[in-house]
């Protein structure tokens, strides 16, 4: 038996709870406590914290989505509620991430509809929900307030806070008790700075999930991997400002040249391979959550995590 490595780490990754069951004041069928790691992923002698969670991403306007996914999922892409339900019952996702792509339209003004969409998705699936906002500073405040209110009691994960715009999302998270995705551009110092800013305005440490930003494998992911490892090392060495779980969304993999220009007969397989490989590497680097868009990637990842757990003696 290979001896368990001893790096002299004394710290651990903090925990964040996502989703709320009925006994916890929500309506989800399950909740997740992510984080808690005391070493690198898949290296512990006995697994004391869960495998990385696999999130399936959906949107409310497929015009701004991968045509590969649109073709594969068919009419579902026009019905976020039905799409979310299928992610749970057919694709086998652990969570659903609703991306409000309709806000990218230049003529968009119907913010109340975003709350209704969030409510419809929550009603259609019992999985915990991540809501990705507008990415438009002019309407951020209204969008996050509306979606935060729609998910009150469900412990959503709201995205995305950045150094230049974090107060609006923080206000919604604090008002309705949701967690926040804190994204920085592949830099450990910027990640730490953003976490400090969020904590200074009242966001608890156990409501913050770090997004170090992720490109596709071969398109900058190597820098993301390095940043993620440094963040994890710092947490395990006791840096409380970086001791938060991480989330990665390698969905850019579906827009790279090798996938876009693949032959029609092979592009789904190539898309899944690229998304899977990037996501698996992110999980090994320390991501507690990985987000994907192709349904077949979900199955591949869950099988891979199960195999890794078997090899390390975990459950």
C-alpha positions as CSV (number, residue, x, y, z in Angstrom):
1,X,0.0,0.0,0.0
2,X,1.3,3.5,-0.9
3,X,1.7,5.6,2.2
4,X,-0.5,8.6,2.5
5,X,1.6,11.7,1.8
6,X,2.1,14.2,4.7
7,X,2.5,17.8,3.5
8,X,2.3,19.3,7.0
9,X,-1.0,21.1,6.2
10,X,-3.0,22.2,9.2
11,X,-5.8,24.1,7.5
12,X,-8.9,23.0,5.7
13,X,-11.3,24.3,3.1
14,X,-14.4,26.0,4.6
15,X,-17.8,24.7,4.0
16,X,-20.8,26.2,2.1
17,X,-24.3,24.8,2.1
18,X,-26.3,25.0,-1.1
19,X,-30.0,24.2,-1.4
20,X,-32.5,23.8,1.4
21,X,-34.8,20.9,2.1
22,X,-38.2,21.2,3.7
23,X,-36.8,20.6,7.1
24,X,-34.3,23.4,6.4
25,X,-37.0,25.9,5.2
26,X,-36.9,25.2,1.5
27,X,-38.4,22.8,-1.0
28,X,-35.3,21.0,-2.4
29,X,-35.0,17.2,-2.3
30,X,-31.5,17.6,-1.0
31,X,-28.9,20.1,0.1
32,X,-25.1,20.0,-0.3
33,X,-22.4,20.9,2.1
34,X,-19.4,21.5,-0.1
35,X,-15.8,22.0,1.0
36,X,-14.3,20.6,4.1
37,X,-11.2,19.1,2.4
38,X,-7.9,18.8,4.3
39,X,-5.7,17.7,1.4
40,X,-5.8,17.6,-2.4
41,X,-8.7,16.0,-4.2
42,X,-8.8,12.2,-4.4
43,X,-5.7,11.8,-2.2
44,X,-7.3,11.3,1.2
45,X,-6.9,7.9,2.9
46,X,-10.6,7.9,3.8
47,X,-13.0,10.1,2.0
48,X,-14.6,12.4,4.5
49,X,-16.2,14.9,2.1
50,X,-18.2,14.4,-1.1
51,X,-17.1,14.0,-4.7
52,X,-17.2,17.1,-6.9
53,X,-20.7,18.0,-7.8
54,X,-21.7,18.1,-11.5
55,X,-23.9,21.0,-12.6
56,X,-25.9,21.1,-15.8
57,X,-26.2,24.6,-17.2
58,X,-29.4,25.8,-18.9
59,X,-30.4,29.2,-20.2
60,X,-33.6,31.2,-20.8
61,X,-32.6,32.3,-24.4
62,X,-30.9,29.7,-26.6
63,X,-29.9,32.4,-29.1
64,X,-26.8,32.9,-26.9
65,X,-26.1,29.2,-26.3
66,X,-23.9,26.6,-28.0
67,X,-25.6,25.4,-31.2
68,X,-24.3,21.9,-30.4
69,X,-26.2,21.8,-27.2
70,X,-29.3,23.4,-28.8
71,X,-29.3,20.7,-31.5
72,X,-28.8,17.9,-29.0
73,X,-31.5,19.0,-26.6
74,X,-34.0,20.0,-29.2
75,X,-37.2,21.8,-28.1
76,X,-36.1,21.7,-24.4
77,X,-33.9,24.7,-24.9
78,X,-37.1,26.8,-25.4
79,X,-38.5,25.8,-22.0
80,X,-36.1,26.3,-19.1
81,X,-38.5,24.6,-16.6
82,X,-38.8,21.4,-18.7
83,X,-35.0,21.5,-19.4
84,X,-34.2,21.7,-15.7
85,X,-36.5,18.8,-14.9
86,X,-34.8,16.7,-17.6
87,X,-31.4,17.6,-16.2
88,X,-32.5,16.0,-12.9
89,X,-34.5,13.0,-14.2
90,X,-32.6,12.1,-17.3
91,X,-29.2,13.6,-17.4
92,X,-28.4,12.9,-13.7
93,X,-27.1,16.3,-12.7
94,X,-26.4,17.2,-9.1
95,X,-27.5,20.8,-9.5
96,X,-28.9,23.1,-12.2
97,X,-27.4,26.4,-13.2
98,X,-29.8,28.9,-14.8
99,X,-28.0,31.4,-17.0
100,X,-30.2,34.4,-17.8
101,X,-29.0,34.9,-21.3
102,X,-32.1,36.9,-22.3
103,X,-30.5,39.9,-20.6
104,X,-27.9,40.0,-23.4
105,X,-30.5,41.3,-25.8
106,X,-30.1,45.0,-26.5
107,X,-33.8,45.6,-26.1
108,X,-34.2,43.6,-22.9
109,X,-36.3,45.3,-20.3
110,X,-38.6,42.6,-18.8
111,X,-36.8,42.1,-15.5
112,X,-39.9,40.7,-13.7
113,X,-39.9,37.8,-16.1
114,X,-36.6,36.7,-14.7
115,X,-38.1,36.2,-11.3
116,X,-40.9,34.2,-12.9
117,X,-38.4,32.0,-14.8
118,X,-36.5,31.4,-11.6
119,X,-39.7,30.4,-9.9
120,X,-40.7,28.1,-12.7
121,X,-37.3,26.3,-12.7
122,X,-37.5,25.9,-8.9
123,X,-41.0,24.4,-9.3
124,X,-39.9,21.9,-12.0
125,X,-36.8,20.5,-10.3
126,X,-36.1,19.5,-6.8
127,X,-32.3,20.1,-7.2
128,X,-30.5,23.0,-5.7
129,X,-30.2,25.9,-8.1
130,X,-27.4,28.3,-9.2
131,X,-28.6,31.5,-10.9
132,X,-26.2,33.4,-13.2
133,X,-27.3,37.0,-13.5
134,X,-27.2,39.6,-16.2
135,X,-23.5,40.5,-16.3
136,X,-24.8,44.0,-17.1
137,X,-24.0,46.5,-14.3
138,X,-26.9,48.8,-15.3
139,X,-29.5,46.2,-14.4
140,X,-27.6,43.9,-12.0
141,X,-29.2,45.3,-8.8
142,X,-32.8,44.7,-10.1
143,X,-32.0,41.3,-11.6
144,X,-30.3,39.9,-8.4
145,X,-33.0,41.3,-6.2
146,X,-35.8,39.8,-8.3
147,X,-34.1,36.4,-8.6
148,X,-33.0,36.4,-5.0
149,X,-36.5,37.1,-3.9
150,X,-37.9,34.4,-6.1
151,X,-35.6,31.9,-4.5
152,X,-36.0,33.0,-0.9
153,X,-35.6,30.1,1.5
154,X,-33.9,27.9,-1.1
155,X,-30.3,28.9,-0.5
156,X,-29.4,29.6,-4.1
157,X,-25.9,30.2,-5.4
158,X,-25.9,33.6,-7.2
159,X,-23.3,34.5,-9.8
160,X,-21.2,36.4,-10.5
161,X,-19.4,38.9,-8.2
162,X,-16.3,40.5,-9.6
163,X,-14.0,43.2,-8.2
164,X,-15.7,46.0,-10.2
165,X,-19.2,44.9,-9.4
166,X,-20.1,43.0,-6.3
167,X,-22.3,45.2,-4.1
168,X,-25.6,44.4,-6.0
169,X,-25.2,40.6,-5.8
170,X,-24.0,40.9,-2.2
171,X,-27.1,42.9,-1.3
172,X,-29.4,40.2,-2.7
173,X,-27.5,37.4,-1.1
174,X,-27.6,39.1,2.3
175,X,-31.3,40.0,2.0
176,X,-32.4,36.5,1.0
177,X,-29.7,34.3,2.6
178,X,-28.1,33.0,-0.6
179,X,-24.4,32.2,-1.4
180,X,-22.2,34.1,-3.9
181,X,-19.8,33.1,-6.7
182,X,-16.7,35.3,-6.4
183,X,-14.9,35.3,-9.8
184,X,-11.4,36.7,-10.4
185,X,-9.3,36.5,-13.6
186,X,-6.9,33.6,-12.9
187,X,-5.0,35.3,-10.1
188,X,-4.7,34.2,-6.5
189,X,-4.1,37.7,-5.2
190,X,-7.2,39.1,-6.9
191,X,-9.2,36.1,-5.7
192,X,-8.2,36.9,-2.1
193,X,-8.8,40.6,-2.5
194,X,-12.4,40.0,-3.7
195,X,-13.1,37.6,-0.8
196,X,-11.9,40.3,1.6
197,X,-14.1,42.9,-0.1
198,X,-17.2,40.7,0.2
199,X,-16.5,39.9,3.8
200,X,-16.0,43.6,4.6
201,X,-19.5,44.4,3.5
202,X,-21.0,41.6,5.5
203,X,-21.0,38.5,3.4
204,X,-20.1,35.5,5.6
205,X,-17.1,33.4,4.7
206,X,-19.4,30.3,4.5
207,X,-21.5,32.0,1.8
208,X,-18.6,32.5,-0.7
209,X,-17.6,30.1,-3.5
210,X,-14.5,31.0,-5.5
211,X,-14.5,30.9,-9.3
212,X,-10.9,31.3,-10.4
213,X,-12.1,31.6,-14.0
214,X,-11.7,28.7,-16.4
215,X,-10.9,28.5,-20.1
216,X,-10.8,25.4,-22.2
217,X,-8.0,22.9,-22.0
218,X,-5.2,24.2,-24.2
219,X,-6.8,27.6,-24.3
220,X,-5.5,29.0,-21.1
221,X,-6.7,26.3,-18.7
222,X,-3.1,25.6,-17.7
223,X,-3.1,29.0,-16.0
224,X,-6.4,28.3,-14.3
225,X,-5.1,25.0,-13.0
226,X,-2.0,26.6,-11.5
227,X,-4.1,29.3,-9.8
228,X,-6.5,26.7,-8.4
229,X,-3.7,24.7,-6.9
230,X,-2.2,27.8,-5.3
231,X,-5.6,28.7,-3.9
232,X,-6.0,25.2,-2.5
233,X,-2.5,25.1,-1.1
234,X,-3.1,28.5,0.7
235,X,-6.3,27.3,2.2
236,X,-4.6,24.1,3.5
237,X,-1.8,26.2,5.0
238,X,-4.3,28.2,6.9
239,X,-5.2,31.3,4.8
240,X,-8.8,31.9,5.9
241,X,-9.3,34.5,3.1
242,X,-8.8,31.7,0.5
243,X,-10.3,28.8,2.4
244,X,-13.5,28.6,0.4
245,X,-14.8,25.9,-2.0
246,X,-14.2,26.4,-5.7
247,X,-16.5,26.2,-8.8
248,X,-15.4,25.9,-12.4
249,X,-17.4,26.2,-15.6
250,X,-15.4,24.8,-18.5
251,X,-18.3,25.5,-20.9
252,X,-16.0,27.6,-23.1
253,X,-14.8,24.2,-24.4
254,X,-17.9,24.1,-26.6
255,X,-16.9,27.2,-28.5
256,X,-13.3,26.5,-29.4
257,X,-12.2,25.9,-33.0
258,X,-11.7,22.1,-32.7
259,X,-15.3,21.7,-31.5
260,X,-17.0,24.3,-33.7
261,X,-15.4,23.0,-36.9
262,X,-15.8,19.3,-36.2
263,X,-17.8,17.2,-38.7
264,X,-21.5,16.9,-37.9
265,X,-21.2,13.2,-37.3
266,X,-18.4,13.5,-34.7
267,X,-18.9,17.0,-33.1
268,X,-21.0,15.7,-30.1
269,X,-18.4,13.2,-29.2
270,X,-15.6,15.8,-29.6
271,X,-17.5,18.4,-27.6
272,X,-18.1,15.9,-24.8
273,X,-14.4,14.8,-24.8
274,X,-13.2,18.4,-24.6
275,X,-15.7,19.5,-21.9
276,X,-15.1,16.3,-19.9
277,X,-11.3,16.5,-20.0
278,X,-11.2,20.1,-18.9
279,X,-13.8,19.5,-16.2
280,X,-11.9,16.4,-14.8
281,X,-8.7,18.4,-14.6
282,X,-10.5,21.2,-12.8
283,X,-11.9,18.7,-10.2
284,X,-8.4,17.2,-9.7
285,X,-7.0,20.8,-9.2
286,X,-9.6,21.3,-6.4
287,X,-13.0,22.3,-7.8
288,X,-15.8,21.1,-5.6
289,X,-18.3,22.0,-8.4
290,X,-17.9,21.7,-12.2
291,X,-20.5,23.1,-14.6
292,X,-21.1,21.6,-18.0
293,X,-23.6,22.0,-20.9
294,X,-23.6,18.8,-22.9
295,X,-25.8,16.1,-21.3
296,X,-23.4,13.3,-22.1
297,X,-20.6,15.1,-20.2
298,X,-22.6,14.7,-17.0
299,X,-22.6,10.9,-17.2
300,X,-18.9,10.8,-18.1
301,X,-17.9,12.9,-15.2
302,X,-19.9,11.1,-12.6
303,X,-18.5,7.7,-13.8
304,X,-15.0,9.2,-13.6
305,X,-15.4,10.5,-10.1
306,X,-16.8,7.2,-9.0
307,X,-13.8,5.4,-10.4
308,X,-11.4,7.8,-8.7
309,X,-13.2,7.3,-5.4
310,X,-12.8,3.5,-5.8
311,X,-9.1,3.8,-6.4
312,X,-8.6,6.0,-3.3
313,X,-10.8,3.9,-1.1
314,X,-13.6,6.5,-0.8
315,X,-17.3,6.1,-1.1
